[in-house]
Amino acid sequence: MGSLHVSSNATQHSKLE
């Protein structure tokens, strides 16, 4: 489940940029 959370975080970061 931890890996799934990391993937979500990366997507959010891209949106911020």
N, C-alpha and C positions, 0 to 999 in steps of 0.2 A: 504493500500500500504506500510505502514511503516513496517509491519510484514514481508512482502516479502523481503524488503531490508535487514532486520536482518538475514534472512535465508541465503541470498547470502553471506553476510559477514562471517558467520560462516563457510561456505564451503571454502571460500578463505583462511581463517585462517588455516584450516586443511591442505590445499595444501602447505602453507608456512612452516608448521612444517614438 
